[in-house]
């Protein structure tokens, strides 16, 4: 996965009820398309388990930022 890849979320995102309640967000089901805006390696585990990424999804015509998600949450489409 690299910056600029077009991806689809294969897992729901924004599912933490505490964060959602404080920000007025709703969970976002899988299947939405977006673009990768940042990629970071896993520096917390040895050996690394996964990298992390930030993605901007298109959800019902609105842009939604998803930050610091495991790369396995998304699949590269293009």
Protein Blocks (a to p, Z undefined) as FASTA:
>chain_A
ZZhiacddfbdehkbfklmmmnopacddehiacddfbdcddfkbccdfbdcddddddeeh
iacddehiafklpccfZZ
